[in-house]
Each structure stands twice: as C-alpha cells, then as structure tokens.
Amino acid sequence: MSTWLIYALLSALTASLVAIFGKIGLQHLDANSATAIRSVVMAVFLIGVVVVQGKIHLVSDILADKKALGCIVLSGVAGALSWLFYFMAIKFGNVSQVAPIDKLSVVFAVIMAVILFGEKVSLIAGAGVVLITAGALMVALG
C-alpha cells in the first residue's frame, strides 16, 4: 500500500473521531468556544510534534517566505472557518448527515484544482467526483 494512501486513510479515521468526540463534547456548550479550545489543544500538540521531530528551526524558513506564509495564514483562516461551521453543524444536526455534506469539500477541492491549477481530471475521476456528490447527498438527505 502506498504511503500517501496509508496517511489518507489515517486522516479519514481520525477525522471521523473529531465528529464523534465533538458531538459528545458539544451537548451543552457553545460550539464556537469549544472550537477555540480545540484549536489551542491542536496548536500545542502540533508545536510539540515539531519540537520532538527537531524541526523547530524550520519555522524561520516559513516566516521568511512571505508568499508561503500568506498562503499558510489563509489556509489557517479557512480551516478555522471550516471547523467553526462544522462544529455548529454537528451541534444542531446529526453527525450521520453533517459528515457526508462536509466531505463535499473533496468535490470543491477538485473543481478548484482544475480551475486554479489547470489539473486534469480523467473521465473515471470525474465520474468519481459525481458519485461522491451523489453519495454525500443521498446519505445526508436520505
């Protein structure tokens, strides 16, 4: 099995736990405040990973590259907004409906990659994107 596929599957598995633990934790709490706490935990954890890996010195490379830094900041803002919306959605909705709709991000990412980067999508891959869309809608609305 390819390394990228192992990491992608681990990403999917751990992302599913975000929904489950988030739904349990949000029962009587404000979703935005809970998301803020979650973000602090994530930041501390990730800083710890970088320190343990001995890569803290590489942070200066990122700070020196203004274009990369700007894109990383925008990515962080987009991620924060995504999680604010996601936690609000799972607070008020069913995880079994919210999670599939959230996965439409795959469809949006493919469309934006074609438009912004000129990436090519094969007929089979395009059919897969259509099926992801249909499947997400069927699970969420069915």
Backbone as a chain_set.jsonl record, in Angstrom:
{"seq": "MSTWLIYALLSALTASLVAIFGKIGLQHLDANSATAIRSVVMAVFLIGVVVVQGKIHLVSDILADKKALGCIVLSGVAGALSWLFYFMAIKFGNVSQVAPIDKLSVVFAVIMAVILFGEKVSLIAGAGVVLITAGALMVALG", "coords": {"N": [[0.851, -1.181, 0.0], [0.541, 2.229, -0.796], [2.381, 4.949, 0.668], [1.114, 7.467, 0.806], [-1.555, 6.732, 0.69], [-1.942, 5.283, 3.034], [-1.565, 7.34, 4.924], [-3.702, 8.987, 4.129], [-5.912, 7.369, 4.709], [-5.59, 7.142, 7.483], [-5.974, 9.817, 8.099], [-8.679, 10.107, 7.39], [-9.851, 8.334, 9.239], [-9.116, 9.503, 11.742], [-10.336, 11.974, 11.4], [-12.989, 11.221, 11.465], [-13.244, 10.648, 14.138], [-13.064, 13.18, 15.215], [-15.593, 14.219, 14.654], [-17.227, 12.489, 16.17], [-16.243, 12.714, 18.89], [-16.52, 15.479, 19.078], [-19.329, 15.862, 18.83], [-20.221, 14.573, 21.16], [-18.928, 16.17, 23.087], [-20.079, 18.673, 22.694], [-22.63, 18.829, 23.697], [-23.862, 20.507, 25.703], [-22.682, 22.95, 25.315], [-21.237, 26.009, 23.975], [-20.637, 26.094, 20.582], [-18.679, 27.603, 19.17], [-16.9, 28.486, 21.176], [-16.016, 26.015, 22.105], [-14.725, 25.136, 19.803], [-12.628, 26.952, 19.72], [-11.158, 26.202, 22.008], [-10.476, 23.616, 21.229], [-8.818, 24.255, 19.089], [-6.645, 25.469, 20.37], [-5.653, 23.279, 21.788], [-4.927, 21.688, 19.595], [-2.918, 23.326, 18.463], [-0.93, 23.389, 20.498], [-0.338, 20.653, 20.63], [0.624, 20.193, 17.997], [2.835, 21.916, 17.894], [4.379, 20.635, 19.77], [4.882, 18.232, 18.348], [6.501, 19.207, 16.244], [8.685, 20.143, 17.723], [9.592, 17.759, 18.973], [10.313, 16.33, 16.707], [12.506, 17.754, 16.035], [12.426, 19.949, 14.335], [11.956, 22.614, 14.735], [13.57, 24.741, 14.032], [13.024, 25.123, 11.379], [10.86, 26.75, 11.176], [11.58, 29.401, 10.862], [12.252, 29.494, 8.167], [9.766, 29.353, 6.943], [8.59, 31.701, 7.899], [10.189, 33.543, 6.612], [9.518, 33.34, 3.953], [7.395, 35.124, 2.337], [5.197, 34.795, 0.546], [4.549, 32.06, 0.842], [3.994, 32.091, 3.585], [1.786, 33.824, 3.657], [-0.096, 32.278, 2.245], [-0.246, 30.067, 3.947], [-1.295, 31.291, 6.213], [-3.808, 32.089, 5.182], [-4.81, 29.541, 4.654], [-4.985, 28.621, 7.264], [-6.967, 30.354, 8.285], [-9.111, 29.601, 6.637], [-9.33, 26.941, 7.455], [-10.01, 27.32, 10.147], [-12.49, 28.624, 9.891], [-13.853, 26.547, 8.607], [-13.935, 24.614, 10.655], [-15.385, 26.024, 12.622], [-17.892, 26.247, 11.332], [-18.389, 23.519, 10.97], [-18.515, 22.473, 13.607], [-20.724, 23.91, 14.545], [-22.635, 22.836, 12.858], [-22.624, 20.059, 13.608], [-23.458, 20.343, 16.202], [-26.107, 21.105, 16.02], [-27.155, 19.32, 14.217], [-27.357, 15.926, 12.918], [-24.559, 13.799, 13.153], [-24.332, 11.823, 11.254], [-25.508, 12.977, 9.074], [-24.273, 15.462, 8.744], [-21.498, 14.915, 8.408], [-21.226, 13.579, 5.823], [-21.979, 15.704, 4.086], [-20.004, 17.55, 4.696], [-17.886, 16.271, 3.501], [-18.155, 16.971, 0.91], [-16.281, 18.778, 0.447], [-14.227, 17.565, -0.869], [-15.156, 17.444, -3.487], [-15.402, 20.195, -4.051], [-12.689, 20.896, -3.794], [-11.5, 19.472, -5.92], [-12.743, 20.706, -8.122], [-11.795, 23.356, -7.78], [-9.052, 22.879, -8.045], [-8.875, 22.18, -10.712], [-9.691, 24.579, -11.925], [-7.928, 26.561, -10.8], [-5.313, 25.481, -10.882], [-5.132, 24.169, -13.226], [-5.297, 21.421, -13.28], [-5.75, 18.181, -14.591], [-8.594, 16.127, -14.984], [-9.498, 12.866, -15.224], [-11.898, 10.935, -17.13], [-12.856, 8.832, -15.575], [-12.119, 9.711, -13.002], [-13.631, 12.057, -12.91], [-16.187, 10.93, -12.985], [-16.067, 9.694, -10.51], [-16.054, 11.955, -8.834], [-18.616, 12.92, -9.327], [-20.047, 10.757, -8.277], [-19.239, 10.886, -5.583], [-20.464, 13.291, -4.869], [-23.201, 12.626, -5.323], [-23.413, 10.46, -3.531], [-22.823, 11.67, -1.027], [-24.969, 13.458, -0.814], [-27.109, 11.654, -0.887], [-26.721, 10.134, 1.472], [-26.844, 12.139, 3.416], [-29.346, 13.348, 3.035], [-31.124, 11.317, 2.81]], "CA": [[0.0, 0.0, 0.0], [1.322, 3.462, -0.903], [2.479, 5.758, 1.884], [0.095, 8.52, 0.801], [-2.858, 6.114, 0.953], [-1.974, 4.986, 4.471], [-1.802, 8.612, 5.618], [-5.048, 9.456, 3.799], [-6.862, 6.559, 5.49], [-5.46, 7.578, 8.877], [-6.627, 11.123, 8.159], [-10.134, 9.883, 7.384], [-10.234, 7.711, 10.508], [-9.036, 10.476, 12.833], [-11.363, 12.996, 11.154], [-14.275, 10.693, 11.939], [-13.242, 10.777, 15.599], [-13.356, 14.585, 15.513], [-17.053, 14.355, 14.649], [-17.813, 11.735, 17.287], [-15.897, 13.378, 20.148], [-17.113, 16.814, 19.043], [-20.772, 15.756, 19.107], [-20.363, 14.264, 22.593], [-18.465, 17.298, 23.881], [-20.847, 19.896, 22.458], [-24.024, 18.664, 24.102], [-24.402, 21.652, 26.443], [-21.677, 24.001, 25.227], [-21.201, 26.859, 22.797], [-19.802, 25.458, 19.557], [-17.524, 28.439, 18.823], [-15.948, 28.431, 22.292], [-15.436, 24.676, 22.084], [-13.802, 25.098, 18.671], [-11.442, 27.712, 20.123], [-10.397, 25.342, 22.922], [-9.945, 22.539, 20.39], [-7.734, 24.82, 18.295], [-5.495, 25.644, 21.264], [-5.12, 21.925, 22.009], [-4.258, 21.305, 18.353], [-1.692, 24.113, 18.302], [0.059, 22.906, 21.465], [0.04, 19.308, 20.19], [1.425, 20.278, 16.775], [4.132, 22.506, 18.26], [5.109, 19.526, 20.4], [5.345, 17.333, 17.288], [7.616, 19.862, 15.553], [9.818, 20.159, 18.656], [10.072, 16.382, 19.124], [10.966, 15.965, 15.442], [13.705, 18.571, 15.87], [12.247, 20.789, 13.151], [11.535, 23.958, 15.143], [14.403, 25.715, 13.312], [12.467, 25.326, 10.035], [9.811, 27.774, 11.247], [12.126, 30.654, 10.323], [12.168, 29.41, 6.701], [8.38, 29.67, 6.576], [8.378, 33.125, 8.187], [10.951, 34.334, 5.645], [8.879, 33.224, 2.638], [6.14, 35.879, 2.521], [4.117, 34.187, -0.233], [4.171, 30.817, 1.52], [3.398, 32.461, 4.865], [0.45, 34.341, 3.375], [-0.974, 31.15, 1.893], [-0.454, 29.267, 5.152], [-2.237, 32.058, 7.045], [-5.134, 31.949, 4.572], [-5.217, 28.163, 4.896], [-5.388, 28.559, 8.674], [-8.263, 31.038, 8.422], [-10.105, 28.732, 6.0], [-9.511, 25.789, 8.344], [-10.742, 27.765, 11.337], [-13.89, 28.809, 9.49], [-14.404, 25.218, 8.36], [-14.249, 23.966, 11.933], [-16.494, 26.747, 13.26], [-19.126, 25.823, 10.673], [-18.576, 22.092, 11.205], [-18.974, 22.257, 14.981], [-22.103, 24.401, 14.619], [-23.481, 21.866, 12.159], [-22.829, 18.835, 14.39], [-24.195, 20.672, 17.423], [-27.533, 21.186, 15.719], [-27.574, 18.266, 13.294], [-26.857, 14.582, 13.132], [-23.242, 13.539, 12.579], [-24.529, 10.982, 10.068], [-25.903, 13.838, 7.97], [-23.301, 16.543, 8.583], [-20.205, 14.411, 7.917], [-21.191, 13.418, 4.357], [-22.018, 17.013, 3.429], [-18.665, 18.097, 4.884], [-16.977, 15.618, 2.551], [-18.257, 17.632, -0.39], [-15.042, 19.551, 0.293], [-13.46, 16.85, -1.889], [-15.682, 17.888, -4.776], [-14.997, 21.591, -4.211], [-11.235, 20.929, -3.983], [-11.208, 19.024, -7.284], [-13.177, 21.766, -9.039], [-10.869, 24.481, -7.662], [-7.751, 22.458, -8.579], [-8.988, 22.261, -12.173], [-9.774, 25.989, -12.296], [-6.779, 27.356, -10.361], [-4.019, 24.876, -11.194], [-5.185, 23.513, -14.522], [-5.163, 19.975, -13.146], [-6.612, 17.402, -15.483], [-9.393, 15.092, -14.329], [-9.886, 11.848, -16.2], [-13.327, 10.604, -17.161], [-13.14, 7.992, -14.404], [-12.037, 10.571, -11.822], [-14.82, 12.921, -12.965], [-17.33, 10.103, -12.558], [-15.926, 9.536, -9.062], [-16.486, 13.203, -8.199], [-20.082, 12.917, -9.414], [-20.534, 9.759, -7.326], [-19.043, 11.434, -4.228], [-21.54, 14.269, -4.694], [-24.46, 11.903, -5.179], [-23.379, 9.682, -2.288], [-22.93, 12.572, 0.122], [-26.346, 13.963, -0.75], [-28.001, 10.536, -0.548], [-26.556, 9.787, 2.884], [-27.267, 13.255, 4.252], [-30.749, 13.718, 2.876], [-31.939, 10.11, 2.698]], "C": [[0.894, 1.242, 0.0], [1.289, 4.25, 0.399], [1.375, 6.804, 1.94], [-1.278, 7.942, 1.144], [-3.007, 5.758, 2.43], [-2.275, 6.258, 5.253], [-3.218, 9.141, 5.348], [-6.098, 8.677, 4.591], [-6.797, 6.912, 6.975], [-6.109, 8.943, 9.082], [-8.142, 10.965, 8.237], [-10.604, 9.295, 8.712], [-10.214, 8.726, 11.647], [-10.044, 11.611, 12.639], [-12.726, 12.509, 11.619], [-14.362, 10.799, 13.459], [-13.49, 12.216, 16.033], [-14.864, 14.783, 15.607], [-17.671, 13.685, 15.859], [-17.526, 12.423, 18.612], [-16.488, 14.781, 20.212], [-18.587, 16.79, 19.396], [-21.006, 15.484, 20.588], [-20.02, 15.487, 23.43], [-19.315, 18.548, 23.769], [-22.257, 19.876, 23.037], [-24.608, 19.888, 24.802], [-23.458, 22.854, 26.397], [-21.846, 24.833, 23.96], [-20.206, 26.28, 21.803], [-18.558, 26.284, 19.24], [-16.469, 28.428, 19.925], [-15.255, 27.069, 22.337], [-14.427, 24.542, 20.946], [-12.517, 25.84, 19.012], [-10.554, 26.872, 21.05], [-9.728, 24.22, 22.139], [-8.739, 23.037, 19.595], [-6.479, 25.038, 19.129], [-4.835, 24.29, 21.522], [-4.35, 21.468, 20.776], [-2.929, 22.038, 18.197], [-0.599, 23.614, 19.241], [0.568, 21.529, 21.041], [0.984, 19.382, 18.984], [2.785, 20.93, 17.015], [4.991, 21.438, 18.924], [5.663, 18.551, 19.378], [6.564, 17.919, 16.589], [8.867, 19.872, 16.441], [10.423, 18.762, 18.777], [10.796, 15.917, 17.858], [12.254, 16.76, 15.201], [13.625, 19.518, 14.682], [11.848, 22.226, 13.484], [12.34, 25.033, 14.4], [13.852, 26.005, 11.908], [11.358, 26.373, 10.011], [10.315, 29.085, 10.656], [12.109, 30.657, 8.795], [10.775, 29.801, 6.219], [8.12, 31.169, 6.775], [9.088, 34.019, 7.175], [10.317, 34.334, 4.252], [7.483, 33.844, 2.719], [4.965, 35.272, 1.765], [3.616, 32.92, 0.452], [3.465, 31.132, 2.833], [1.976, 32.978, 4.664], [-0.533, 33.228, 3.054], [-1.259, 30.262, 3.097], [-1.423, 29.966, 6.092], [-3.658, 31.927, 6.494], [-5.682, 30.528, 4.762], [-5.693, 27.994, 6.338], [-6.733, 29.212, 8.919], [-9.373, 30.173, 7.819], [-10.385, 27.513, 6.877], [-10.302, 26.156, 9.585], [-12.222, 27.972, 11.014], [-14.578, 27.468, 9.246], [-14.814, 24.553, 9.671], [-15.334, 24.702, 12.708], [-17.827, 26.302, 12.667], [-19.434, 24.359, 10.964], [-19.118, 21.829, 12.61], [-20.39, 22.796, 15.185], [-23.049, 23.386, 13.978], [-23.703, 20.603, 12.992], [-23.525, 19.105, 15.715], [-25.701, 20.596, 17.161], [-28.043, 20.077, 14.811], [-27.01, 16.925, 13.688], [-25.503, 14.417, 12.448], [-23.394, 12.757, 11.274], [-25.01, 11.778, 8.861], [-24.852, 14.916, 7.685], [-22.013, 16.038, 7.941], [-20.193, 14.192, 6.403], [-21.217, 14.748, 3.6], [-20.651, 17.674, 3.54], [-17.686, 17.507, 3.873], [-17.172, 16.128, 1.129], [-17.064, 18.565, -0.608], [-14.142, 18.886, -0.744], [-13.867, 17.339, -3.273], [-15.247, 19.332, -5.051], [-13.496, 21.699, -4.485], [-10.858, 20.507, -5.403], [-11.573, 20.115, -8.29], [-12.201, 22.943, -8.998], [-9.491, 24.131, -8.209], [-7.751, 22.525, -10.101], [-8.936, 23.727, -12.61], [-8.468, 26.735, -11.998], [-5.431, 26.802, -10.826], [-3.987, 24.191, -12.554], [-5.012, 22.005, -14.45], [-6.169, 19.285, -14.054], [-7.329, 16.323, -14.677], [-9.845, 14.123, -15.41], [-11.39, 11.615, -16.137], [-13.712, 9.778, -15.937], [-13.114, 8.828, -13.13], [-13.238, 11.519, -11.77], [-16.068, 12.169, -12.533], [-17.276, 9.882, -11.051], [-16.383, 10.767, -8.307], [-18.016, 13.298, -8.215], [-20.663, 11.929, -8.401], [-20.353, 10.209, -5.877], [-20.158, 12.424, -3.913], [-22.87, 13.568, -4.453], [-24.507, 11.136, -3.866], [-23.529, 10.544, -1.06], [-24.352, 13.068, 0.283], [-27.333, 12.854, -0.361], [-27.93, 10.179, 0.931], [-27.128, 10.901, 3.772], [-28.757, 13.523, 4.205], [-31.705, 12.527, 2.876], [-32.53, 9.617, 3.975]], "O": [[1.891, 1.291, 0.72], [0.302, 4.224, 1.134], [0.766, 7.013, 2.989], [-2.075, 8.596, 1.816], [-4.084, 5.917, 3.005], [-3.132, 6.263, 6.137], [-3.857, 9.683, 6.25], [-7.062, 9.259, 5.087], [-7.827, 6.973, 7.647], [-6.721, 9.195, 10.119], [-8.803, 11.61, 9.051], [-11.632, 9.707, 9.249], [-11.164, 8.811, 12.426], [-10.553, 12.153, 13.62], [-13.531, 13.298, 12.114], [-15.444, 11.018, 14.004], [-14.061, 12.454, 17.097], [-15.355, 15.436, 16.528], [-18.548, 14.257, 16.506], [-18.449, 12.692, 19.382], [-16.91, 15.227, 21.278], [-19.048, 17.617, 20.183], [-21.883, 16.091, 21.203], [-20.735, 15.812, 24.378], [-19.28, 19.4, 24.657], [-23.0, 20.843, 22.868], [-25.744, 20.269, 24.518], [-23.433, 23.672, 27.317], [-22.505, 24.419, 23.006], [-19.058, 26.009, 22.155], [-17.481, 25.716, 19.057], [-15.273, 28.368, 19.637], [-14.051, 26.986, 22.578], [-13.387, 23.904, 21.11], [-11.431, 25.403, 18.632], [-9.334, 26.842, 20.884], [-8.557, 23.912, 22.357], [-7.751, 22.317, 19.447], [-5.369, 24.815, 18.647], [-3.61, 24.169, 21.481], [-3.252, 20.924, 20.891], [-1.923, 21.427, 17.835], [0.543, 23.436, 18.817], [1.77, 21.269, 21.088], [2.017, 18.713, 18.956], [3.778, 20.535, 16.402], [6.192, 21.351, 18.667], [6.795, 18.087, 19.518], [7.549, 17.217, 16.363], [9.976, 19.636, 15.96], [11.641, 18.605, 18.691], [11.785, 15.19, 17.941], [13.001, 16.467, 14.268], [14.649, 19.853, 14.086], [11.443, 22.974, 12.594], [11.829, 26.128, 14.168], [14.186, 27.032, 11.317], [10.961, 26.831, 8.94], [9.551, 29.806, 10.014], [11.967, 31.718, 8.187], [10.627, 30.492, 5.211], [7.508, 31.82, 5.928], [8.636, 35.133, 6.909], [10.565, 35.244, 3.461], [6.519, 33.187, 3.114], [3.851, 35.235, 2.286], [2.412, 32.728, 0.621], [2.452, 30.513, 3.159], [1.068, 32.613, 5.41], [-1.666, 33.232, 3.534], [-2.372, 29.76, 3.257], [-2.275, 29.321, 6.702], [-4.6, 31.683, 7.248], [-6.875, 30.343, 5.002], [-6.682, 27.308, 6.598], [-7.552, 28.689, 9.674], [-10.443, 30.026, 8.41], [-11.535, 27.099, 7.025], [-11.165, 25.397, 10.026], [-13.096, 27.547, 11.77], [-15.732, 27.272, 9.625], [-15.907, 23.999, 9.779], [-16.133, 24.062, 13.391], [-18.775, 26.014, 13.398], [-20.589, 23.992, 11.177], [-20.063, 21.06, 12.784], [-21.174, 22.199, 15.923], [-24.131, 23.118, 14.499], [-24.83, 20.117, 13.085], [-24.12, 18.197, 16.295], [-26.462, 20.085, 17.983], [-29.254, 19.916, 14.657], [-26.276, 16.804, 14.67], [-25.319, 14.841, 11.307], [-22.671, 13.002, 10.308], [-24.924, 11.293, 7.733], [-24.578, 15.239, 6.529], [-21.492, 16.671, 7.023], [-19.228, 14.587, 5.748], [-20.543, 14.893, 2.58], [-20.185, 18.295, 2.584], [-16.755, 18.187, 3.442], [-16.421, 15.746, 0.231], [-16.86, 19.077, -1.708], [-13.375, 19.567, -1.425], [-13.018, 17.612, -4.121], [-14.783, 19.65, -6.146], [-13.075, 22.503, -5.316], [-9.989, 21.123, -6.021], [-10.799, 20.411, -9.201], [-11.819, 23.471, -10.042], [-8.822, 24.993, -8.779], [-6.743, 22.884, -10.71], [-8.223, 24.074, -13.551], [-7.962, 27.461, -12.854], [-4.514, 27.566, -11.128], [-2.946, 23.694, -12.984], [-4.627, 21.373, -15.434], [-7.289, 19.758, -14.248], [-6.74, 15.69, -13.801], [-10.49, 14.511, -16.384], [-12.061, 12.049, -15.201], [-14.764, 9.998, -15.336], [-13.983, 8.677, -12.272], [-13.796, 11.754, -10.698], [-16.905, 12.703, -11.804], [-18.311, 9.881, -10.384], [-17.024, 10.656, -7.262], [-18.629, 13.709, -7.229], [-21.658, 12.23, -7.742], [-21.212, 9.947, -5.034], [-20.729, 12.401, -2.822], [-23.58, 13.879, -3.497], [-25.52, 11.157, -3.166], [-24.276, 10.199, -0.144], [-24.883, 13.096, 1.393], [-28.273, 13.088, 0.399], [-28.957, 9.948, 1.569], [-27.813, 10.628, 4.758], [-29.363, 13.883, 5.215], [-32.924, 12.69, 2.933], [-33.233, 8.606, 3.981]]}, "num_chains": 1, "name": "protein.A"}
